Amino acid sequence: MSGGVTRMMFLCPHCQGKAKTRSSKAMTRTLREVIYQCDDPECGHSFVVHAEAVRTLSPSARPDPSVHLPQSPQALALAAARNAAHQRPAAEPSGALA
């Protein structure tokens, strides 16, 4: 990622026009409430979006013990496959004498 600010883009649920963030506030460590407003002056709809961290894709190297996010099923399957690959016994060299 670059050093710039990343913004979520939402479309107005009514006219499908672009909506801009007007304000946001943290509700919890994993939940943020964001207020959007439609750019179309003929629509002008304002609405609230909840942006929430719901699962872990890659564990943190500096985990906060107060934050509990389950690992995604895909991440768990990938980790299990990696562990299984590392635990396989080395194959005997071909042509080994008994």
Secondary structure, DSSP 4 states (H G I P E B T S, - for coil): --SSPP---EE-TTT--EEEEEEEEESSSSEEEEEEEES-TTT--EEEEEEE---BSS--SS--TT---PBPHHHHHHHHHHHHHHHSPPPPPTT---
